[in-house]
Amino acid sequence: DAEAAASGSVGLYIDLSNCNVCRKGLPATCSGTLIAPNLVLSARHCLDTPAVLNGTLERVVFAADMFSDSAVSRPVEKVLSTRDYGISSE
């Protein structure tokens, strides 16, 4: 919705249909901040946890209710992590 988009808050929709230990039909979610028209900043666990669960970061949602049929969303085109730049948190 307009309020969510104006604040820069976005939801990250994570498809867990390939997860063997997850409840079927329920996605995971995470949050992020729109820092450029085509760039979202989010916590590293929003990438690491879906990877462990065989999930896929599928789309960015611009709405307070990210499960609404009318929620505006865009597919994730590319994911980068600090690891891609040789930075490790360990």
Backbone atoms as SQL, in Angstrom:
CREATE TABLE atoms (id INTEGER PRIMARY KEY, chain TEXT, resi INTEGER, resn TEXT, atom TEXT, x REAL, y REAL, z REAL);
INSERT INTO atoms VALUES
  (1, 'A', 1, 'ASP', 'N', 0.825, -1.185, 0.000),
  (2, 'A', 1, 'ASP', 'CA', 0.000, 0.000, 0.000),
  (3, 'A', 1, 'ASP', 'C', 0.864, 1.242, 0.000),
  (4, 'A', 2, 'ALA', 'N', 0.275, 2.384, -0.218),
  (5, 'A', 2, 'ALA', 'CA', 1.026, 3.628, -0.369),
  (6, 'A', 2, 'ALA', 'C', 1.821, 3.965, 0.883),
  (7, 'A', 3, 'GLU', 'N', 1.249, 3.714, 2.045),
  (8, 'A', 3, 'GLU', 'CA', 1.945, 4.029, 3.301),
  (9, 'A', 3, 'GLU', 'C', 3.208, 3.188, 3.457),
  (10, 'A', 4, 'ALA', 'N', 3.117, 1.905, 3.174),
  (11, 'A', 4, 'ALA', 'CA', 4.288, 1.029, 3.274),
  (12, 'A', 4, 'ALA', 'C', 5.358, 1.438, 2.277),
  (13, 'A', 5, 'ALA', 'N', 4.945, 1.730, 1.048),
  (14, 'A', 5, 'ALA', 'CA', 5.908, 2.137, 0.026),
  (15, 'A', 5, 'ALA', 'C', 6.561, 3.460, 0.375),
  (16, 'A', 6, 'ALA', 'N', 5.793, 4.396, 0.907),
  (17, 'A', 6, 'ALA', 'CA', 6.336, 5.708, 1.263),
  (18, 'A', 6, 'ALA', 'C', 7.352, 5.607, 2.386),
  (19, 'A', 7, 'SER', 'N', 7.150, 4.677, 3.296),
  (20, 'A', 7, 'SER', 'CA', 8.082, 4.535, 4.417),
  (21, 'A', 7, 'SER', 'C', 9.336, 3.767, 4.029),
  (22, 'A', 8, 'GLY', 'N', 9.288, 3.064, 2.910),
  (23, 'A', 8, 'GLY', 'CA', 10.425, 2.259, 2.484),
  (24, 'A', 8, 'GLY', 'C', 10.411, 0.854, 3.055),
  (25, 'A', 9, 'SER', 'N', 9.401, 0.541, 3.858),
  (26, 'A', 9, 'SER', 'CA', 9.292, -0.799, 4.438),
  (27, 'A', 9, 'SER', 'C', 8.749, -1.771, 3.406),
  (28, 'A', 10, 'VAL', 'N', 9.374, -2.908, 3.308),
  (29, 'A', 10, 'VAL', 'CA', 8.917, -3.936, 2.382),
  (30, 'A', 10, 'VAL', 'C', 8.904, -5.282, 3.087),
  (31, 'A', 11, 'GLY', 'N', 8.113, -6.178, 2.564),
  (32, 'A', 11, 'GLY', 'CA', 8.108, -7.549, 3.054),
  (33, 'A', 11, 'GLY', 'C', 8.824, -8.437, 2.066),
  (34, 'A', 12, 'LEU', 'N', 9.473, -9.445, 2.571),
  (35, 'A', 12, 'LEU', 'CA', 10.156, -10.414, 1.717),
  (36, 'A', 12, 'LEU', 'C', 9.408, -11.737, 1.832),
  (37, 'A', 13, 'TYR', 'N', 8.901, -12.230, 0.732),
  (38, 'A', 13, 'TYR', 'CA', 8.114, -13.449, 0.680),
  (39, 'A', 13, 'TYR', 'C', 9.048, -14.592, 0.338),
  (40, 'A', 14, 'ILE', 'N', 9.074, -15.611, 1.186),
  (41, 'A', 14, 'ILE', 'CA', 9.990, -16.733, 0.999),
  (42, 'A', 14, 'ILE', 'C', 9.183, -18.002, 0.747),
  (43, 'A', 15, 'ASP', 'N', 9.333, -18.571, -0.428),
  (44, 'A', 15, 'ASP', 'CA', 8.625, -19.789, -0.798),
  (45, 'A', 15, 'ASP', 'C', 9.300, -20.980, -0.121),
  (46, 'A', 16, 'LEU', 'N', 8.530, -21.734, 0.661),
  (47, 'A', 16, 'LEU', 'CA', 9.067, -22.905, 1.366),
  (48, 'A', 16, 'LEU', 'C', 8.464, -24.211, 0.850),
  (49, 'A', 17, 'SER', 'N', 7.956, -24.207, -0.369),
  (50, 'A', 17, 'SER', 'CA', 7.305, -25.412, -0.890),
  (51, 'A', 17, 'SER', 'C', 8.269, -26.588, -1.029),
  (52, 'A', 18, 'ASN', 'N', 9.561, -26.343, -1.103),
  (53, 'A', 18, 'ASN', 'CA', 10.549, -27.430, -1.195),
  (54, 'A', 18, 'ASN', 'C', 11.137, -27.816, 0.159),
  (55, 'A', 19, 'CYS', 'N', 10.636, -27.237, 1.216),
  (56, 'A', 19, 'CYS', 'CA', 11.126, -27.537, 2.565),
  (57, 'A', 19, 'CYS', 'C', 10.516, -28.849, 3.054),
  (58, 'A', 20, 'ASN', 'N', 11.347, -29.727, 3.602),
  (59, 'A', 20, 'ASN', 'CA', 10.871, -31.024, 4.086),
  (60, 'A', 20, 'ASN', 'C', 10.343, -30.973, 5.515),
  (61, 'A', 21, 'VAL', 'N', 10.690, -29.959, 6.282),
  (62, 'A', 21, 'VAL', 'CA', 10.282, -29.894, 7.690),
  (63, 'A', 21, 'VAL', 'C', 9.304, -28.756, 7.968),
  (64, 'A', 22, 'CYS', 'N', 8.844, -28.055, 6.937),
  (65, 'A', 22, 'CYS', 'CA', 7.960, -26.902, 7.096),
  (66, 'A', 22, 'CYS', 'C', 6.506, -27.311, 6.891),
  (67, 'A', 23, 'ARG', 'N', 5.608, -26.500, 7.448),
  (68, 'A', 23, 'ARG', 'CA', 4.179, -26.705, 7.204),
  (69, 'A', 23, 'ARG', 'C', 3.896, -26.359, 5.740),
  (70, 'A', 24, 'LYS', 'N', 3.282, -27.243, 5.037),
  (71, 'A', 24, 'LYS', 'CA', 3.018, -27.049, 3.609),
  (72, 'A', 24, 'LYS', 'C', 2.007, -25.927, 3.386),
  (73, 'A', 25, 'GLY', 'N', 2.255, -25.158, 2.354),
  (74, 'A', 25, 'GLY', 'CA', 1.348, -24.088, 1.979),
  (75, 'A', 25, 'GLY', 'C', 1.570, -22.780, 2.715),
  (76, 'A', 26, 'LEU', 'N', 2.519, -22.754, 3.637),
  (77, 'A', 26, 'LEU', 'CA', 2.792, -21.528, 4.383),
  (78, 'A', 26, 'LEU', 'C', 4.174, -20.996, 4.019),
  (79, 'A', 27, 'PRO', 'N', 4.244, -19.784, 3.515),
  (80, 'A', 27, 'PRO', 'CA', 5.549, -19.197, 3.222),
  (81, 'A', 27, 'PRO', 'C', 6.174, -18.633, 4.492),
  (82, 'A', 28, 'ALA', 'N', 7.420, -18.313, 4.409),
  (83, 'A', 28, 'ALA', 'CA', 8.086, -17.572, 5.476),
  (84, 'A', 28, 'ALA', 'C', 8.147, -16.118, 5.033),
  (85, 'A', 29, 'THR', 'N', 8.355, -15.237, 5.977),
  (86, 'A', 29, 'THR', 'CA', 8.464, -13.824, 5.646),
  (87, 'A', 29, 'THR', 'C', 9.649, -13.222, 6.380),
  (88, 'A', 30, 'CYS', 'N', 10.096, -12.131, 5.869),
  (89, 'A', 30, 'CYS', 'CA', 11.142, -11.345, 6.500),
  (90, 'A', 30, 'CYS', 'C', 10.853, -9.899, 6.110),
  (91, 'A', 31, 'SER', 'N', 11.633, -8.989, 6.632),
  (92, 'A', 31, 'SER', 'CA', 11.393, -7.588, 6.295),
  (93, 'A', 31, 'SER', 'C', 12.661, -6.962, 5.742),
  (94, 'A', 32, 'GLY', 'N', 12.470, -5.839, 5.094),
  (95, 'A', 32, 'GLY', 'CA', 13.592, -5.123, 4.526),
  (96, 'A', 32, 'GLY', 'C', 13.251, -3.661, 4.361),
  (97, 'A', 33, 'THR', 'N', 14.232, -2.913, 3.889),
  (98, 'A', 33, 'THR', 'CA', 14.057, -1.485, 3.645),
  (99, 'A', 33, 'THR', 'C', 14.479, -1.177, 2.220),
  (100, 'A', 34, 'LEU', 'N', 13.605, -0.491, 1.526),
  (101, 'A', 34, 'LEU', 'CA', 13.898, -0.073, 0.161),
  (102, 'A', 34, 'LEU', 'C', 14.875, 1.092, 0.238),
  (103, 'A', 35, 'ILE', 'N', 16.120, 0.885, -0.216),
  (104, 'A', 35, 'ILE', 'CA', 17.132, 1.940, -0.113),
  (105, 'A', 35, 'ILE', 'C', 17.445, 2.584, -1.468),
  (106, 'A', 36, 'ALA', 'N', 16.892, 2.033, -2.514),
  (107, 'A', 36, 'ALA', 'CA', 16.972, 2.601, -3.868),
  (108, 'A', 36, 'ALA', 'C', 15.784, 2.013, -4.632),
  (109, 'A', 37, 'PRO', 'N', 15.430, 2.568, -5.765),
  (110, 'A', 37, 'PRO', 'CA', 14.261, 2.046, -6.492),
  (111, 'A', 37, 'PRO', 'C', 14.324, 0.549, -6.796),
  (112, 'A', 38, 'ASN', 'N', 15.525, 0.008, -6.893),
  (113, 'A', 38, 'ASN', 'CA', 15.659, -1.415, -7.217),
  (114, 'A', 38, 'ASN', 'C', 16.573, -2.161, -6.239),
  (115, 'A', 39, 'LEU', 'N', 16.651, -1.673, -4.983),
  (116, 'A', 39, 'LEU', 'CA', 17.560, -2.276, -4.020),
  (117, 'A', 39, 'LEU', 'C', 16.939, -2.324, -2.628),
  (118, 'A', 40, 'VAL', 'N', 16.919, -3.525, -2.041),
  (119, 'A', 40, 'VAL', 'CA', 16.376, -3.730, -0.705),
  (120, 'A', 40, 'VAL', 'C', 17.502, -4.195, 0.208),
  (121, 'A', 41, 'LEU', 'N', 17.581, -3.595, 1.382),
  (122, 'A', 41, 'LEU', 'CA', 18.536, -4.003, 2.403),
  (123, 'A', 41, 'LEU', 'C', 17.781, -4.809, 3.442),
  (124, 'A', 42, 'SER', 'N', 18.327, -5.977, 3.773),
  (125, 'A', 42, 'SER', 'CA', 17.674, -6.840, 4.752),
  (126, 'A', 42, 'SER', 'C', 18.734, -7.529, 5.595),
  (127, 'A', 43, 'ALA', 'N', 18.298, -8.171, 6.656),
  (128, 'A', 43, 'ALA', 'CA', 19.220, -8.889, 7.544),
  (129, 'A', 43, 'ALA', 'C', 19.723, -10.165, 6.873),
  (130, 'A', 44, 'ARG', 'N', 20.905, -10.551, 7.247),
  (131, 'A', 44, 'ARG', 'CA', 21.517, -11.735, 6.646),
  (132, 'A', 44, 'ARG', 'C', 20.699, -13.002, 6.903),
  (133, 'A', 45, 'HIS', 'N', 20.044, -13.077, 8.078),
  (134, 'A', 45, 'HIS', 'CA', 19.260, -14.284, 8.358),
  (135, 'A', 45, 'HIS', 'C', 18.091, -14.445, 7.391),
  (136, 'A', 46, 'CYS', 'N', 17.693, -13.371, 6.720),
  (137, 'A', 46, 'CYS', 'CA', 16.626, -13.466, 5.714),
  (138, 'A', 46, 'CYS', 'C', 17.091, -14.248, 4.485),
  (139, 'A', 47, 'LEU', 'N', 18.379, -14.406, 4.326),
  (140, 'A', 47, 'LEU', 'CA', 18.952, -15.221, 3.253),
  (141, 'A', 47, 'LEU', 'C', 19.389, -16.586, 3.762),
  (142, 'A', 48, 'ASP', 'N', 20.065, -16.592, 4.910),
  (143, 'A', 48, 'ASP', 'CA', 20.632, -17.839, 5.432),
  (144, 'A', 48, 'ASP', 'C', 19.572, -18.852, 5.839),
  (145, 'A', 49, 'THR', 'N', 18.547, -18.407, 6.557),
  (146, 'A', 49, 'THR', 'CA', 17.514, -19.338, 7.030),
  (147, 'A', 49, 'THR', 'C', 16.756, -19.981, 5.879),
  (148, 'A', 50, 'PRO', 'N', 16.289, -19.232, 4.883),
  (149, 'A', 50, 'PRO', 'CA', 15.622, -19.896, 3.757),
  (150, 'A', 50, 'PRO', 'C', 16.537, -20.900, 3.041),
  (151, 'A', 51, 'ALA', 'N', 17.811, -20.590, 2.933),
  (152, 'A', 51, 'ALA', 'CA', 18.742, -21.498, 2.263),
  (153, 'A', 51, 'ALA', 'C', 18.826, -22.824, 3.011),
  (154, 'A', 52, 'VAL', 'N', 18.887, -22.764, 4.340),
  (155, 'A', 52, 'VAL', 'CA', 18.967, -23.972, 5.157),
  (156, 'A', 52, 'VAL', 'C', 17.689, -24.804, 5.010),
  (157, 'A', 53, 'LEU', 'N', 16.551, -24.134, 4.849),
  (158, 'A', 53, 'LEU', 'CA', 15.255, -24.819, 4.750),
  (159, 'A', 53, 'LEU', 'C', 14.871, -25.176, 3.313),
  (160, 'A', 54, 'ASN', 'N', 15.797, -24.979, 2.374),
  (161, 'A', 54, 'ASN', 'CA', 15.536, -25.236, 0.957),
  (162, 'A', 54, 'ASN', 'C', 14.431, -24.323, 0.418),
  (163, 'A', 55, 'GLY', 'N', 14.408, -23.112, 0.948),
  (164, 'A', 55, 'GLY', 'CA', 13.422, -22.131, 0.510),
  (165, 'A', 55, 'GLY', 'C', 14.015, -21.177, -0.513),
  (166, 'A', 56, 'THR', 'N', 13.142, -20.370, -1.099),
  (167, 'A', 56, 'THR', 'CA', 13.562, -19.430, -2.124),
  (168, 'A', 56, 'THR', 'C', 13.007, -18.046, -1.817),
  (169, 'A', 57, 'LEU', 'N', 13.884, -17.064, -1.750),
  (170, 'A', 57, 'LEU', 'CA', 13.452, -15.675, -1.613),
  (171, 'A', 57, 'LEU', 'C', 12.819, -15.303, -2.942),
  (172, 'A', 58, 'GLU', 'N', 11.496, -15.211, -2.936),
  (173, 'A', 58, 'GLU', 'CA', 10.756, -15.142, -4.193),
  (174, 'A', 58, 'GLU', 'C', 10.406, -13.733, -4.643),
  (175, 'A', 59, 'ARG', 'N', 9.902, -12.912, -3.720),
  (176, 'A', 59, 'ARG', 'CA', 9.461, -11.587, -4.150),
  (177, 'A', 59, 'ARG', 'C', 9.499, -10.581, -3.011),
  (178, 'A', 60, 'VAL', 'N', 9.510, -9.308, -3.417),
  (179, 'A', 60, 'VAL', 'CA', 9.442, -8.172, -2.497),
  (180, 'A', 60, 'VAL', 'C', 8.017, -7.645, -2.574),
  (181, 'A', 61, 'VAL', 'N', 7.405, -7.459, -1.408),
  (182, 'A', 61, 'VAL', 'CA', 6.006, -7.041, -1.353),
  (183, 'A', 61, 'VAL', 'C', 5.908, -5.647, -0.754),
  (184, 'A', 62, 'PHE', 'N', 5.153, -4.788, -1.407),
  (185, 'A', 62, 'PHE', 'CA', 4.972, -3.404, -0.982),
  (186, 'A', 62, 'PHE', 'C', 3.575, -3.223, -0.394),
  (187, 'A', 63, 'ALA', 'N', 3.324, -3.820, 0.756),
  (188, 'A', 63, 'ALA', 'CA', 2.015, -3.706, 1.388),
  (189, 'A', 63, 'ALA', 'C', 2.118, -4.108, 2.851),
  (190, 'A', 64, 'ALA', 'N', 1.237, -3.551, 3.656),
  (191, 'A', 64, 'ALA', 'CA', 1.207, -3.903, 5.073),
  (192, 'A', 64, 'ALA', 'C', 0.763, -5.357, 5.243),
  (193, 'A', 65, 'ASP', 'N', -0.135, -5.830, 4.383),
  (194, 'A', 65, 'ASP', 'CA', -0.589, -7.222, 4.409),
  (195, 'A', 65, 'ASP', 'C', -0.020, -7.932, 3.194),
  (196, 'A', 66, 'MET', 'N', 1.122, -8.572, 3.375),
  (197, 'A', 66, 'MET', 'CA', 1.806, -9.154, 2.222),
  (198, 'A', 66, 'MET', 'C', 1.135, -10.401, 1.667),
  (199, 'A', 67, 'PHE', 'N', 0.099, -10.907, 2.338),
  (200, 'A', 67, 'PHE', 'CA', -0.621, -12.071, 1.832),
  (201, 'A', 67, 'PHE', 'C', -1.899, -11.681, 1.093),
  (202, 'A', 68, 'SER', 'N', -2.173, -10.391, 1.028),
  (203, 'A', 68, 'SER', 'CA', -3.353, -9.904, 0.329),
  (204, 'A', 68, 'SER', 'C', -3.199, -10.106, -1.173),
  (205, 'A', 69, 'ASP', 'N', -4.277, -10.502, -1.821),
  (206, 'A', 69, 'ASP', 'CA', -4.250, -10.682, -3.280),
  (207, 'A', 69, 'ASP', 'C', -3.971, -9.370, -4.006),
  (208, 'A', 70, 'SER', 'N', -4.283, -8.247, -3.345),
  (209, 'A', 70, 'SER', 'CA', -4.075, -6.943, -3.989),
  (210, 'A', 70, 'SER', 'C', -2.710, -6.331, -3.674),
  (211, 'A', 71, 'ALA', 'N', -1.870, -7.044, -2.916),
  (212, 'A', 71, 'ALA', 'CA', -0.551, -6.522, -2.561),
  (213, 'A', 71, 'ALA', 'C', 0.331, -6.415, -3.803),
  (214, 'A', 72, 'VAL', 'N', 0.947, -5.263, -3.968),
  (215, 'A', 72, 'VAL', 'CA', 1.868, -5.050, -5.088),
  (216, 'A', 72, 'VAL', 'C', 3.193, -5.721, -4.755),
  (217, 'A', 73, 'SER', 'N', 3.724, -6.476, -5.692),
  (218, 'A', 73, 'SER', 'CA', 4.999, -7.155, -5.443),
  (219, 'A', 73, 'SER', 'C', 5.837, -7.175, -6.713),
  (220, 'A', 74, 'ARG', 'N', 7.106, -7.437, -6.537),
  (221, 'A', 74, 'ARG', 'CA', 8.046, -7.571, -7.650),
  (222, 'A', 74, 'ARG', 'C', 8.906, -8.806, -7.380),
  (223, 'A', 75, 'PRO', 'N', 9.227, -9.564, -8.410),
  (224, 'A', 75, 'PRO', 'CA', 10.088, -10.731, -8.211),
  (225, 'A', 75, 'PRO', 'C', 11.509, -10.312, -7.838),
  (226, 'A', 76, 'VAL', 'N', 12.156, -11.154, -7.057),
  (227, 'A', 76, 'VAL', 'CA', 13.563, -10.919, -6.712),
  (228, 'A', 76, 'VAL', 'C', 14.390, -11.302, -7.929),
  (229, 'A', 77, 'GLU', 'N', 15.206, -10.379, -8.401),
  (230, 'A', 77, 'GLU', 'CA', 16.026, -10.637, -9.583),
  (231, 'A', 77, 'GLU', 'C', 17.419, -11.141, -9.229),
  (232, 'A', 78, 'LYS', 'N', 17.950, -10.640, -8.127),
  (233, 'A', 78, 'LYS', 'CA', 19.326, -10.984, -7.769),
  (234, 'A', 78, 'LYS', 'C', 19.491, -10.812, -6.267),
  (235, 'A', 79, 'VAL', 'N', 20.278, -11.691, -5.654),
  (236, 'A', 79, 'VAL', 'CA', 20.553, -11.610, -4.224),
  (237, 'A', 79, 'VAL', 'C', 22.051, -11.528, -4.024),
  (238, 'A', 80, 'LEU', 'N', 22.474, -10.555, -3.247),
  (239, 'A', 80, 'LEU', 'CA', 23.885, -10.416, -2.904),
  (240, 'A', 80, 'LEU', 'C', 24.033, -10.433, -1.398),
  (241, 'A', 81, 'SER', 'N', 25.130, -10.968, -0.935),
  (242, 'A', 81, 'SER', 'CA', 25.431, -11.053, 0.486),
  (243, 'A', 81, 'SER', 'C', 26.836, -10.503, 0.719),
  (244, 'A', 82, 'THR', 'N', 27.152, -10.250, 1.954),
  (245, 'A', 82, 'THR', 'CA', 28.513, -9.802, 2.268),
  (246, 'A', 82, 'THR', 'C', 29.533, -10.848, 1.832),
  (247, 'A', 83, 'ARG', 'N', 29.121, -12.115, 1.792),
  (248, 'A', 83, 'ARG', 'CA', 30.028, -13.177, 1.331),
  (249, 'A', 83, 'ARG', 'C', 30.454, -12.950, -0.119),
  (250, 'A', 84, 'ASP', 'N', 29.553, -12.333, -0.912),
  (251, 'A', 84, 'ASP', 'CA', 29.878, -12.061, -2.314),
  (252, 'A', 84, 'ASP', 'C', 31.012, -11.066, -2.465),
  (253, 'A', 85, 'TYR', 'N', 31.308, -10.349, -1.395),
  (254, 'A', 85, 'TYR', 'CA', 32.379, -9.363, -1.405),
  (255, 'A', 85, 'TYR', 'C', 33.557, -9.787, -0.552),
  (256, 'A', 86, 'GLY', 'N', 33.575, -11.062, -0.164),
  (257, 'A', 86, 'GLY', 'CA', 34.679, -11.606, 0.640),
  (258, 'A', 86, 'GLY', 'C', 34.637, -11.172, 2.086),
  (259, 'A', 87, 'ILE', 'N', 33.489, -10.725, 2.573),
  (260, 'A', 87, 'ILE', 'CA', 33.342, -10.305, 3.967),
  (261, 'A', 87, 'ILE', 'C', 32.657, -11.410, 4.735),
  (262, 'A', 88, 'SER', 'N', 33.241, -11.844, 5.822),
  (263, 'A', 88, 'SER', 'CA', 32.662, -12.883, 6.650),
  (264, 'A', 88, 'SER', 'C', 32.361, -12.347, 8.038),
  (265, 'A', 89, 'SER', 'N', 31.268, -12.779, 8.623),
  (266, 'A', 89, 'SER', 'CA', 30.932, -12.334, 9.973),
  (267, 'A', 89, 'SER', 'C', 31.457, -13.293, 11.025),
  (268, 'A', 90, 'GLU', 'N', 32.155, -14.307, 10.594),
  (269, 'A', 90, 'GLU', 'CA', 32.685, -15.299, 11.537),
  (270, 'A', 90, 'GLU', 'C', 34.059, -14.956, 12.014);
